[in-house]
Amino acid sequence: MRITRVKTYIVDGGFRPWTFVKIETSDPGLVGWGDCTDWGSPGPVAATVERYAERIIGKDPMASEAIWWELSAFSVRHTGGIAYKAM
């Protein structure tokens, strides 16, 4: 099983926007959902997720810790910030 597609969805939640991530896999019908909502900046968080997508396409989604560390090393120049919201 491999990651084949990553898609973000910004949804109006009434009092704030929600940012969801859908990860599709090579196994038909098997997807994963995540929430990376920021209280006021859904666009930049979604853009960061989409930037990360190119780095994780083809990876094993069950290796989530390895993926997290790879994305962390790729993006972190200091602790915290928008990059951690996207992960």
PDB file with one MODEL, atoms N, CA, C and O in Angstrom:
MODEL        1
ATOM      1  N   MET A   1       0.847  -1.173   0.000  1.00  0.00           N
ATOM      2  CA  MET A   1       0.000   0.000   0.000  1.00  0.00           C
ATOM      3  C   MET A   1       0.894   1.238   0.000  1.00  0.00           C
ATOM      4  O   MET A   1       1.874   1.302   0.742  1.00  0.00           O
ATOM      5  N   ARG A   2       0.554   2.215  -0.831  1.00  0.00           N
ATOM      6  CA  ARG A   2       1.312   3.464  -0.954  1.00  0.00           C
ATOM      7  C   ARG A   2       0.356   4.651  -0.990  1.00  0.00           C
ATOM      8  O   ARG A   2      -0.808   4.515  -1.368  1.00  0.00           O
ATOM      9  N   ILE A   3       0.855   5.798  -0.598  1.00  0.00           N
ATOM     10  CA  ILE A   3       0.076   7.035  -0.700  1.00  0.00           C
ATOM     11  C   ILE A   3       0.060   7.448  -2.164  1.00  0.00           C
ATOM     12  O   ILE A   3       1.108   7.525  -2.805  1.00  0.00           O
ATOM     13  N   THR A   4      -1.129   7.713  -2.689  1.00  0.00           N
ATOM     14  CA  THR A   4      -1.260   8.092  -4.098  1.00  0.00           C
ATOM     15  C   THR A   4      -1.725   9.528  -4.293  1.00  0.00           C
ATOM     16  O   THR A   4      -1.488  10.114  -5.350  1.00  0.00           O
ATOM     17  N   ARG A   5      -2.385  10.104  -3.291  1.00  0.00           N
ATOM     18  CA  ARG A   5      -2.915  11.459  -3.448  1.00  0.00           C
ATOM     19  C   ARG A   5      -3.167  12.071  -2.079  1.00  0.00           C
ATOM     20  O   ARG A   5      -3.575  11.386  -1.141  1.00  0.00           O
ATOM     21  N   VAL A   6      -2.915  13.377  -1.980  1.00  0.00           N
ATOM     22  CA  VAL A   6      -3.203  14.137  -0.770  1.00  0.00           C
ATOM     23  C   VAL A   6      -4.032  15.344  -1.187  1.00  0.00           C
ATOM     24  O   VAL A   6      -3.640  16.089  -2.085  1.00  0.00           O
ATOM     25  N   LYS A   7      -5.168  15.541  -0.543  1.00  0.00           N
ATOM     26  CA  LYS A   7      -6.083  16.626  -0.908  1.00  0.00           C
ATOM     27  C   LYS A   7      -6.534  17.340   0.356  1.00  0.00           C
ATOM     28  O   LYS A   7      -6.862  16.696   1.352  1.00  0.00           O
ATOM     29  N   THR A   8      -6.551  18.676   0.319  1.00  0.00           N
ATOM     30  CA  THR A   8      -7.034  19.456   1.458  1.00  0.00           C
ATOM     31  C   THR A   8      -8.431  19.993   1.167  1.00  0.00           C
ATOM     32  O   THR A   8      -8.799  20.248   0.020  1.00  0.00           O
ATOM     33  N   TYR A   9      -9.188  20.154   2.234  1.00  0.00           N
ATOM     34  CA  TYR A   9     -10.544  20.702   2.156  1.00  0.00           C
ATOM     35  C   TYR A   9     -10.695  21.747   3.251  1.00  0.00           C
ATOM     36  O   TYR A   9     -10.497  21.452   4.430  1.00  0.00           O
ATOM     37  N   ILE A  10     -11.047  22.968   2.863  1.00  0.00           N
ATOM     38  CA  ILE A  10     -11.347  24.014   3.833  1.00  0.00           C
ATOM     39  C   ILE A  10     -12.864  24.107   3.915  1.00  0.00           C
ATOM     40  O   ILE A  10     -13.536  24.348   2.912  1.00  0.00           O
ATOM     41  N   VAL A  11     -13.398  23.914   5.118  1.00  0.00           N
ATOM     42  CA  VAL A  11     -14.838  23.832   5.331  1.00  0.00           C
ATOM     43  C   VAL A  11     -15.271  24.937   6.285  1.00  0.00           C
ATOM     44  O   VAL A  11     -14.650  25.140   7.328  1.00  0.00           O
ATOM     45  N   ASP A  12     -16.334  25.649   5.930  1.00  0.00           N
ATOM     46  CA  ASP A  12     -16.883  26.693   6.796  1.00  0.00           C
ATOM     47  C   ASP A  12     -17.545  26.036   7.999  1.00  0.00           C
ATOM     48  O   ASP A  12     -18.547  25.334   7.864  1.00  0.00           O
ATOM     49  N   GLY A  13     -16.984  26.269   9.159  1.00  0.00           N
ATOM     50  CA  GLY A  13     -17.526  25.679  10.380  1.00  0.00           C
ATOM     51  C   GLY A  13     -18.425  26.624  11.151  1.00  0.00           C
ATOM     52  O   GLY A  13     -18.764  26.351  12.302  1.00  0.00           O
ATOM     53  N   GLY A  14     -18.819  27.734  10.535  1.00  0.00           N
ATOM     54  CA  GLY A  14     -19.667  28.695  11.222  1.00  0.00           C
ATOM     55  C   GLY A  14     -18.851  29.711  11.997  1.00  0.00           C
ATOM     56  O   GLY A  14     -18.751  30.867  11.586  1.00  0.00           O
ATOM     57  N   PHE A  15     -18.269  29.301  13.106  1.00  0.00           N
ATOM     58  CA  PHE A  15     -17.490  30.225  13.921  1.00  0.00           C
ATOM     59  C   PHE A  15     -16.017  30.258  13.532  1.00  0.00           C
ATOM     60  O   PHE A  15     -15.292  31.168  13.932  1.00  0.00           O
ATOM     61  N   ARG A  16     -15.570  29.274  12.755  1.00  0.00           N
ATOM     62  CA  ARG A  16     -14.197  29.265  12.238  1.00  0.00           C
ATOM     63  C   ARG A  16     -14.111  28.249  11.107  1.00  0.00           C
ATOM     64  O   ARG A  16     -14.918  27.322  11.044  1.00  0.00           O
ATOM     65  N   PRO A  17     -13.140  28.415  10.215  1.00  0.00           N
ATOM     66  CA  PRO A  17     -12.970  27.423   9.145  1.00  0.00           C
ATOM     67  C   PRO A  17     -12.215  26.201   9.666  1.00  0.00           C
ATOM     68  O   PRO A  17     -11.349  26.307  10.535  1.00  0.00           O
ATOM     69  N   TRP A  18     -12.565  25.049   9.117  1.00  0.00           N
ATOM     70  CA  TRP A  18     -11.886  23.798   9.433  1.00  0.00           C
ATOM     71  C   TRP A  18     -11.055  23.391   8.224  1.00  0.00           C
ATOM     72  O   TRP A  18     -11.473  23.597   7.085  1.00  0.00           O
ATOM     73  N   THR A  19      -9.895  22.821   8.463  1.00  0.00           N
ATOM     74  CA  THR A  19      -9.045  22.335   7.385  1.00  0.00           C
ATOM     75  C   THR A  19      -8.848  20.831   7.571  1.00  0.00           C
ATOM     76  O   THR A  19      -8.276  20.382   8.564  1.00  0.00           O
ATOM     77  N   PHE A  20      -9.333  20.068   6.597  1.00  0.00           N
ATOM     78  CA  PHE A  20      -9.225  18.616   6.638  1.00  0.00           C
ATOM     79  C   PHE A  20      -8.296  18.141   5.529  1.00  0.00           C
ATOM     80  O   PHE A  20      -8.157  18.793   4.494  1.00  0.00           O
ATOM     81  N   VAL A  21      -7.669  17.003   5.760  1.00  0.00           N
ATOM     82  CA  VAL A  21      -6.765  16.399   4.784  1.00  0.00           C
ATOM     83  C   VAL A  21      -7.248  14.982   4.494  1.00  0.00           C
ATOM     84  O   VAL A  21      -7.529  14.208   5.409  1.00  0.00           O
ATOM     85  N   LYS A  22      -7.339  14.658   3.214  1.00  0.00           N
ATOM     86  CA  LYS A  22      -7.695  13.302   2.786  1.00  0.00           C
ATOM     87  C   LYS A  22      -6.466  12.697   2.122  1.00  0.00           C
ATOM     88  O   LYS A  22      -5.896  13.285   1.203  1.00  0.00           O
ATOM     89  N   ILE A  23      -6.063  11.526   2.588  1.00  0.00           N
ATOM     90  CA  ILE A  23      -4.937  10.807   2.000  1.00  0.00           C
ATOM     91  C   ILE A  23      -5.477   9.541   1.351  1.00  0.00           C
ATOM     92  O   ILE A  23      -6.052   8.682   2.019  1.00  0.00           O
ATOM     93  N   GLU A  24      -5.284   9.437   0.045  1.00  0.00           N
ATOM     94  CA  GLU A  24      -5.731   8.264  -0.698  1.00  0.00           C
ATOM     95  C   GLU A  24      -4.557   7.305  -0.867  1.00  0.00           C
ATOM     96  O   GLU A  24      -3.398   7.717  -0.929  1.00  0.00           O
ATOM     97  N   THR A  25      -4.884   6.019  -0.939  1.00  0.00           N
ATOM     98  CA  THR A  25      -3.842   4.998  -1.064  1.00  0.00           C
ATOM     99  C   THR A  25      -4.048   4.158  -2.318  1.00  0.00           C
ATOM    100  O   THR A  25      -5.062   4.262  -3.008  1.00  0.00           O
ATOM    101  N   SER A  26      -3.062   3.335  -2.582  1.00  0.00           N
ATOM    102  CA  SER A  26      -3.129   2.433  -3.733  1.00  0.00           C
ATOM    103  C   SER A  26      -4.118   1.289  -3.515  1.00  0.00           C
ATOM    104  O   SER A  26      -4.472   0.595  -4.467  1.00  0.00           O
ATOM    105  N   ASP A  27      -4.565   1.084  -2.283  1.00  0.00           N
ATOM    106  CA  ASP A  27      -5.597   0.080  -2.006  1.00  0.00           C
ATOM    107  C   ASP A  27      -6.959   0.712  -2.273  1.00  0.00           C
ATOM    108  O   ASP A  27      -7.316   1.684  -1.607  1.00  0.00           O
ATOM    109  N   PRO A  28      -7.721   0.197  -3.214  1.00  0.00           N
ATOM    110  CA  PRO A  28      -9.004   0.803  -3.584  1.00  0.00           C
ATOM    111  C   PRO A  28      -9.922   1.024  -2.376  1.00  0.00           C
ATOM    112  O   PRO A  28     -10.186   0.108  -1.596  1.00  0.00           O
ATOM    113  N   GLY A  29     -10.393   2.254  -2.249  1.00  0.00           N
ATOM    114  CA  GLY A  29     -11.335   2.602  -1.193  1.00  0.00           C
ATOM    115  C   GLY A  29     -10.728   2.868   0.164  1.00  0.00           C
ATOM    116  O   GLY A  29     -11.444   3.274   1.080  1.00  0.00           O
ATOM    117  N   LEU A  30      -9.438   2.656   0.330  1.00  0.00           N
ATOM    118  CA  LEU A  30      -8.797   2.872   1.621  1.00  0.00           C
ATOM    119  C   LEU A  30      -8.201   4.270   1.652  1.00  0.00           C
ATOM    120  O   LEU A  30      -7.262   4.575   0.917  1.00  0.00           O
ATOM    121  N   VAL A  31      -8.761   5.122   2.516  1.00  0.00           N
ATOM    122  CA  VAL A  31      -8.311   6.504   2.644  1.00  0.00           C
ATOM    123  C   VAL A  31      -8.110   6.829   4.119  1.00  0.00           C
ATOM    124  O   VAL A  31      -8.599   6.124   5.001  1.00  0.00           O
ATOM    125  N   GLY A  32      -7.389   7.897   4.361  1.00  0.00           N
ATOM    126  CA  GLY A  32      -7.216   8.402   5.711  1.00  0.00           C
ATOM    127  C   GLY A  32      -7.627   9.861   5.753  1.00  0.00           C
ATOM    128  O   GLY A  32      -7.451  10.591   4.778  1.00  0.00           O
ATOM    129  N   TRP A  33      -8.177  10.286   6.888  1.00  0.00           N
ATOM    130  CA  TRP A  33      -8.588  11.674   7.070  1.00  0.00           C
ATOM    131  C   TRP A  33      -7.849  12.260   8.264  1.00  0.00           C
ATOM    132  O   TRP A  33      -7.594  11.573   9.253  1.00  0.00           O
ATOM    133  N   GLY A  34      -7.509  13.545   8.154  1.00  0.00           N
ATOM    134  CA  GLY A  34      -6.874  14.251   9.249  1.00  0.00           C
ATOM    135  C   GLY A  34      -7.426  15.657   9.360  1.00  0.00           C
ATOM    136  O   GLY A  34      -8.061  16.166   8.437  1.00  0.00           O
ATOM    137  N   ASP A  35      -7.177  16.276  10.495  1.00  0.00           N
ATOM    138  CA  ASP A  35      -7.615  17.644  10.766  1.00  0.00           C
ATOM    139  C   ASP A  35      -6.380  18.463  11.112  1.00  0.00           C
ATOM    140  O   ASP A  35      -5.645  18.118  12.037  1.00  0.00           O
ATOM    141  N   CYS A  36      -6.148  19.538  10.381  1.00  0.00           N
ATOM    142  CA  CYS A  36      -5.012  20.421  10.683  1.00  0.00           C
ATOM    143  C   CYS A  36      -5.503  21.863  10.788  1.00  0.00           C
ATOM    144  O   CYS A  36      -4.875  22.792  10.281  1.00  0.00           O
ATOM    145  N   THR A  37      -6.636  22.023  11.458  1.00  0.00           N
ATOM    146  CA  THR A  37      -7.284  23.325  11.580  1.00  0.00           C
ATOM    147  C   THR A  37      -6.425  24.308  12.357  1.00  0.00           C
ATOM    148  O   THR A  37      -5.860  23.979  13.400  1.00  0.00           O
ATOM    149  N   ASP A  38      -6.340  25.509  11.831  1.00  0.00           N
ATOM    150  CA  ASP A  38      -5.722  26.643  12.502  1.00  0.00           C
ATOM    151  C   ASP A  38      -6.845  27.637  12.758  1.00  0.00           C
ATOM    152  O   ASP A  38      -7.767  27.736  11.948  1.00  0.00           O
ATOM    153  N   TRP A  39      -6.796  28.358  13.837  1.00  0.00           N
ATOM    154  CA  TRP A  39      -7.909  29.228  14.216  1.00  0.00           C
ATOM    155  C   TRP A  39      -8.128  30.410  13.300  1.00  0.00           C
ATOM    156  O   TRP A  39      -9.126  31.110  13.471  1.00  0.00           O
ATOM    157  N   GLY A  40      -7.267  30.677  12.345  1.00  0.00           N
ATOM    158  CA  GLY A  40      -7.522  31.832  11.506  1.00  0.00           C
ATOM    159  C   GLY A  40      -6.819  31.844  10.172  1.00  0.00           C
ATOM    160  O   GLY A  40      -6.984  32.788   9.398  1.00  0.00           O
ATOM    161  N   SER A  41      -6.037  30.819   9.882  1.00  0.00           N
ATOM    162  CA  SER A  41      -5.249  30.829   8.653  1.00  0.00           C
ATOM    163  C   SER A  41      -5.358  29.514   7.892  1.00  0.00           C
ATOM    164  O   SER A  41      -4.358  28.814   7.740  1.00  0.00           O
ATOM    165  N   PRO A  42      -6.545  29.163   7.410  1.00  0.00           N
ATOM    166  CA  PRO A  42      -6.665  27.869   6.735  1.00  0.00           C
ATOM    167  C   PRO A  42      -5.903  27.795   5.420  1.00  0.00           C
ATOM    168  O   PRO A  42      -5.416  26.726   5.054  1.00  0.00           O
ATOM    169  N   GLY A  43      -5.792  28.904   4.706  1.00  0.00           N
ATOM    170  CA  GLY A  43      -5.108  28.902   3.413  1.00  0.00           C
ATOM    171  C   GLY A  43      -3.642  28.513   3.503  1.00  0.00           C
ATOM    172  O   GLY A  43      -3.206  27.614   2.784  1.00  0.00           O
ATOM    173  N   PRO A  44      -2.866  29.168   4.368  1.00  0.00           N
ATOM    174  CA  PRO A  44      -1.453  28.800   4.482  1.00  0.00           C
ATOM    175  C   PRO A  44      -1.231  27.378   4.990  1.00  0.00           C
ATOM    176  O   PRO A  44      -0.295  26.707   4.556  1.00  0.00           O
ATOM    177  N   VAL A  45      -2.078  26.914   5.899  1.00  0.00           N
ATOM    178  CA  VAL A  45      -1.937  25.540   6.385  1.00  0.00           C
ATOM    179  C   VAL A  45      -2.201  24.564   5.245  1.00  0.00           C
ATOM    180  O   VAL A  45      -1.441  23.615   5.050  1.00  0.00           O
ATOM    181  N   ALA A  46      -3.280  24.792   4.489  1.00  0.00           N
ATOM    182  CA  ALA A  46      -3.606  23.919   3.353  1.00  0.00           C
ATOM    183  C   ALA A  46      -2.490  23.948   2.308  1.00  0.00           C
ATOM    184  O   ALA A  46      -2.143  22.911   1.742  1.00  0.00           O
ATOM    185  N   ALA A  47      -1.930  25.122   2.055  1.00  0.00           N
ATOM    186  CA  ALA A  47      -0.843  25.231   1.077  1.00  0.00           C
ATOM    187  C   ALA A  47       0.390  24.455   1.535  1.00  0.00           C
ATOM    188  O   ALA A  47       1.082  23.849   0.717  1.00  0.00           O
ATOM    189  N   THR A  48       0.663  24.473   2.829  1.00  0.00           N
ATOM    190  CA  THR A  48       1.798  23.727   3.355  1.00  0.00           C
ATOM    191  C   THR A  48       1.565  22.225   3.217  1.00  0.00           C
ATOM    192  O   THR A  48       2.479  21.484   2.853  1.00  0.00           O
ATOM    193  N   VAL A  49       0.348  21.775   3.507  1.00  0.00           N
ATOM    194  CA  VAL A  49       0.016  20.357   3.329  1.00  0.00           C
ATOM    195  C   VAL A  49       0.221  19.956   1.875  1.00  0.00           C
ATOM    196  O   VAL A  49       0.794  18.904   1.591  1.00  0.00           O
ATOM    197  N   GLU A  50      -0.245  20.788   0.959  1.00  0.00           N
ATOM    198  CA  GLU A  50      -0.105  20.474  -0.463  1.00  0.00           C
ATOM    199  C   GLU A  50       1.363  20.458  -0.890  1.00  0.00           C
ATOM    200  O   GLU A  50       1.751  19.687  -1.767  1.00  0.00           O
ATOM    201  N   ARG A  51       2.163  21.302  -0.273  1.00  0.00           N
ATOM    202  CA  ARG A  51       3.605  21.288  -0.557  1.00  0.00           C
ATOM    203  C   ARG A  51       4.234  19.992  -0.053  1.00  0.00           C
ATOM    204  O   ARG A  51       5.090  19.413  -0.721  1.00  0.00           O
ATOM    205  N   TYR A  52       3.815  19.544   1.109  1.00  0.00           N
ATOM    206  CA  TYR A  52       4.320  18.289   1.664  1.00  0.00           C
ATOM    207  C   TYR A  52       3.883  17.081   0.847  1.00  0.00           C
ATOM    208  O   TYR A  52       4.579  16.066   0.817  1.00  0.00           O
ATOM    209  N   ALA A  53       2.739  17.185   0.187  1.00  0.00           N
ATOM    210  CA  ALA A  53       2.186  16.046  -0.560  1.00  0.00           C
ATOM    211  C   ALA A  53       3.205  15.460  -1.530  1.00  0.00           C
ATOM    212  O   ALA A  53       3.327  14.240  -1.645  1.00  0.00           O
ATOM    213  N   GLU A  54       3.931  16.320  -2.221  1.00  0.00           N
ATOM    214  CA  GLU A  54       4.901  15.816  -3.201  1.00  0.00           C
ATOM    215  C   GLU A  54       6.004  14.995  -2.545  1.00  0.00           C
ATOM    216  O   GLU A  54       6.633  14.167  -3.203  1.00  0.00           O
ATOM    217  N   ARG A  55       6.245  15.216  -1.256  1.00  0.00           N
ATOM    218  CA  ARG A  55       7.285  14.463  -0.550  1.00  0.00           C
ATOM    219  C   ARG A  55       6.790  13.120  -0.031  1.00  0.00           C
ATOM    220  O   ARG A  55       7.597  12.232   0.245  1.00  0.00           O
ATOM    221  N   ILE A  56       5.465  12.954   0.106  1.00  0.00           N
ATOM    222  CA  ILE A  56       4.969  11.711   0.697  1.00  0.00           C
ATOM    223  C   ILE A  56       4.250  10.795  -0.295  1.00  0.00           C
ATOM    224  O   ILE A  56       3.955   9.646   0.031  1.00  0.00           O
ATOM    225  N   ILE A  57       3.966  11.292  -1.501  1.00  0.00           N
ATOM    226  CA  ILE A  57       3.369  10.427  -2.520  1.00  0.00           C
ATOM    227  C   ILE A  57       4.323   9.249  -2.758  1.00  0.00           C
ATOM    228  O   ILE A  57       5.524   9.446  -2.945  1.00  0.00           O
ATOM    229  N   GLY A  58       3.790   8.046  -2.751  1.00  0.00           N
ATOM    230  CA  GLY A  58       4.600   6.847  -2.948  1.00  0.00           C
ATOM    231  C   GLY A  58       5.099   6.210  -1.663  1.00  0.00           C
ATOM    232  O   GLY A  58       5.651   5.110  -1.692  1.00  0.00           O
ATOM    233  N   LYS A  59       4.915   6.886  -0.534  1.00  0.00           N
ATOM    234  CA  LYS A  59       5.364   6.332   0.751  1.00  0.00           C
ATOM    235  C   LYS A  59       4.303   5.400   1.333  1.00  0.00           C
ATOM    236  O   LYS A  59       3.132   5.450   0.955  1.00  0.00           O
ATOM    237  N   ASP A  60       4.737   4.557   2.253  1.00  0.00           N
ATOM    238  CA  ASP A  60       3.844   3.663   2.980  1.00  0.00           C
ATOM    239  C   ASP A  60       3.122   4.478   4.057  1.00  0.00           C
ATOM    240  O   ASP A  60       3.785   5.011   4.948  1.00  0.00           O
ATOM    241  N   PRO A  61       1.790   4.594   4.012  1.00  0.00           N
ATOM    242  CA  PRO A  61       1.081   5.402   5.000  1.00  0.00           C
ATOM    243  C   PRO A  61       1.154   4.828   6.415  1.00  0.00           C
ATOM    244  O   PRO A  61       0.893   5.542   7.383  1.00  0.00           O
ATOM    245  N   MET A  62       1.500   3.567   6.542  1.00  0.00           N
ATOM    246  CA  MET A  62       1.629   2.964   7.866  1.00  0.00           C
ATOM    247  C   MET A  62       2.923   3.393   8.557  1.00  0.00           C
ATOM    248  O   MET A  62       3.082   3.181   9.759  1.00  0.00           O
ATOM    249  N   ALA A  63       3.836   3.985   7.817  1.00  0.00           N
ATOM    250  CA  ALA A  63       5.104   4.472   8.374  1.00  0.00           C
ATOM    251  C   ALA A  63       4.957   5.937   8.775  1.00  0.00           C
ATOM    252  O   ALA A  63       5.783   6.774   8.411  1.00  0.00           O
ATOM    253  N   SER A  64       3.901   6.240   9.523  1.00  0.00           N
ATOM    254  CA  SER A  64       3.577   7.637   9.835  1.00  0.00           C
ATOM    255  C   SER A  64       4.673   8.350  10.627  1.00  0.00           C
ATOM    256  O   SER A  64       4.924   9.533  10.399  1.00  0.00           O
ATOM    257  N   GLU A  65       5.323   7.652  11.545  1.00  0.00           N
ATOM    258  CA  GLU A  65       6.379   8.304  12.316  1.00  0.00           C
ATOM    259  C   GLU A  65       7.566   8.671  11.428  1.00  0.00           C
ATOM    260  O   GLU A  65       8.122   9.761  11.559  1.00  0.00           O
ATOM    261  N   ALA A  66       7.952   7.784  10.538  1.00  0.00           N
ATOM    262  CA  ALA A  66       9.057   8.075   9.617  1.00  0.00           C
ATOM    263  C   ALA A  66       8.700   9.242   8.703  1.00  0.00           C
ATOM    264  O   ALA A  66       9.538  10.100   8.426  1.00  0.00           O
ATOM    265  N   ILE A  67       7.456   9.271   8.238  1.00  0.00           N
ATOM    266  CA  ILE A  67       7.004  10.387   7.398  1.00  0.00           C
ATOM    267  C   ILE A  67       7.050  11.684   8.192  1.00  0.00           C
ATOM    268  O   ILE A  67       7.511  12.708   7.687  1.00  0.00           O
ATOM    269  N   TRP A  68       6.574  11.644   9.433  1.00  0.00           N
ATOM    270  CA  TRP A  68       6.578  12.845  10.278  1.00  0.00           C
ATOM    271  C   TRP A  68       7.995  13.382  10.435  1.00  0.00           C
ATOM    272  O   TRP A  68       8.226  14.581  10.279  1.00  0.00           O
ATOM    273  N   TRP A  69       8.951  12.496  10.745  1.00  0.00           N
ATOM    274  CA  TRP A  69      10.331  12.937  10.937  1.00  0.00           C
ATOM    275  C   TRP A  69      10.932  13.478   9.640  1.00  0.00           C
ATOM    276  O   TRP A  69      11.687  14.449   9.674  1.00  0.00           O
ATOM    277  N   GLU A  70      10.615  12.875   8.518  1.00  0.00           N
ATOM    278  CA  GLU A  70      11.117  13.384   7.237  1.00  0.00           C
ATOM    279  C   GLU A  70      10.575  14.782   6.962  1.00  0.00           C
ATOM    280  O   GLU A  70      11.325  15.672   6.562  1.00  0.00           O
ATOM    281  N   LEU A  71       9.276  14.979   7.173  1.00  0.00           N
ATOM    282  CA  LEU A  71       8.687  16.300   6.947  1.00  0.00           C
ATOM    283  C   LEU A  71       9.230  17.318   7.935  1.00  0.00           C
ATOM    284  O   LEU A  71       9.440  18.480   7.586  1.00  0.00           O
ATOM    285  N   SER A  72       9.455  16.886   9.154  1.00  0.00           N
ATOM    286  CA  SER A  72      10.019  17.780  10.161  1.00  0.00           C
ATOM    287  C   SER A  72      11.413  18.241   9.756  1.00  0.00           C
ATOM    288  O   SER A  72      11.717  19.432   9.819  1.00  0.00           O
ATOM    289  N   ALA A  73      12.251  17.316   9.345  1.00  0.00           N
ATOM    290  CA  ALA A  73      13.613  17.667   8.926  1.00  0.00           C
ATOM    291  C   ALA A  73      13.605  18.550   7.685  1.00  0.00           C
ATOM    292  O   ALA A  73      14.473  19.408   7.525  1.00  0.00           O
ATOM    293  N   PHE A  74      12.629  18.343   6.808  1.00  0.00           N
ATOM    294  CA  PHE A  74      12.507  19.119   5.576  1.00  0.00           C
ATOM    295  C   PHE A  74      12.102  20.562   5.842  1.00  0.00           C
ATOM    296  O   PHE A  74      12.491  21.461   5.096  1.00  0.00           O
ATOM    297  N   SER A  75      11.329  20.793   6.892  1.00  0.00           N
ATOM    298  CA  SER A  75      10.690  22.093   7.027  1.00  0.00           C
ATOM    299  C   SER A  75      11.026  22.895   8.269  1.00  0.00           C
ATOM    300  O   SER A  75      10.839  24.112   8.272  1.00  0.00           O
ATOM    301  N   VAL A  76      11.504  22.273   9.302  1.00  0.00           N
ATOM    302  CA  VAL A  76      11.651  22.985  10.565  1.00  0.00           C
ATOM    303  C   VAL A  76      12.983  23.713  10.634  1.00  0.00           C
ATOM    304  O   VAL A  76      14.055  23.118  10.517  1.00  0.00           O
ATOM    305  N   ARG A  77      12.881  24.990  10.824  1.00  0.00           N
ATOM    306  CA  ARG A  77      14.071  25.814  11.043  1.00  0.00           C
ATOM    307  C   ARG A  77      14.092  26.305  12.489  1.00  0.00           C
ATOM    308  O   ARG A  77      15.126  26.740  12.996  1.00  0.00           O
ATOM    309  N   HIS A  78      12.944  26.228  13.135  1.00  0.00           N
ATOM    310  CA  HIS A  78      12.799  26.551  14.552  1.00  0.00           C
ATOM    311  C   HIS A  78      11.539  25.841  15.037  1.00  0.00           C
ATOM    312  O   HIS A  78      10.742  25.385  14.218  1.00  0.00           O
ATOM    313  N   THR A  79      11.345  25.741  16.324  1.00  0.00           N
ATOM    314  CA  THR A  79      10.193  24.998  16.838  1.00  0.00           C
ATOM    315  C   THR A  79       8.889  25.746  16.606  1.00  0.00           C
ATOM    316  O   THR A  79       8.854  26.977  16.580  1.00  0.00           O
ATOM    317  N   GLY A  80       7.831  24.987  16.442  1.00  0.00           N
ATOM    318  CA  GLY A  80       6.494  25.548  16.285  1.00  0.00           C
ATOM    319  C   GLY A  80       6.248  26.105  14.898  1.00  0.00           C
ATOM    320  O   GLY A  80       7.012  25.847  13.968  1.00  0.00           O
ATOM    321  N   GLY A  81       5.187  26.864  14.767  1.00  0.00           N
ATOM    322  CA  GLY A  81       4.875  27.518  13.511  1.00  0.00           C
ATOM    323  C   GLY A  81       3.927  26.734  12.630  1.00  0.00           C
ATOM    324  O   GLY A  81       3.442  25.663  12.997  1.00  0.00           O
ATOM    325  N   ILE A  82       3.679  27.287  11.470  1.00  0.00           N
ATOM    326  CA  ILE A  82       2.687  26.740  10.553  1.00  0.00           C
ATOM    327  C   ILE A  82       3.051  25.355  10.040  1.00  0.00           C
ATOM    328  O   ILE A  82       2.159  24.559   9.746  1.00  0.00           O
ATOM    329  N   ALA A  83       4.331  25.051   9.927  1.00  0.00           N
ATOM    330  CA  ALA A  83       4.730  23.733   9.436  1.00  0.00           C
ATOM    331  C   ALA A  83       4.214  22.631  10.359  1.00  0.00           C
ATOM    332  O   ALA A  83       3.798  21.575   9.882  1.00  0.00           O
ATOM    333  N   TYR A  84       4.235  22.859  11.663  1.00  0.00           N
ATOM    334  CA  TYR A  84       3.731  21.845  12.588  1.00  0.00           C
ATOM    335  C   TYR A  84       2.223  21.703  12.499  1.00  0.00           C
ATOM    336  O   TYR A  84       1.698  20.609  12.705  1.00  0.00           O
ATOM    337  N   LYS A  85       1.511  22.787  12.194  1.00  0.00           N
ATOM    338  CA  LYS A  85       0.057  22.696  11.994  1.00  0.00           C
ATOM    339  C   LYS A  85      -0.249  21.789  10.812  1.00  0.00           C
ATOM    340  O   LYS A  85      -1.172  20.977  10.869  1.00  0.00           O
ATOM    341  N   ALA A  86       0.514  21.925   9.757  1.00  0.00           N
ATOM    342  CA  ALA A  86       0.259  21.146   8.544  1.00  0.00           C
ATOM    343  C   ALA A  86       0.562  19.668   8.737  1.00  0.00           C
ATOM    344  O   ALA A  86      -0.072  18.819   8.110  1.00  0.00           O
ATOM    345  N   MET A  87       1.523  19.351   9.595  1.00  0.00           N
ATOM    346  CA  MET A  87       1.856  17.945   9.817  1.00  0.00           C
ATOM    347  C   MET A  87       0.811  17.296  10.666  1.00  0.00           C
ATOM    348  O   MET A  87       0.912  16.106  10.966  1.00  0.00           O
TER     349      MET A  87
ENDMDL
END
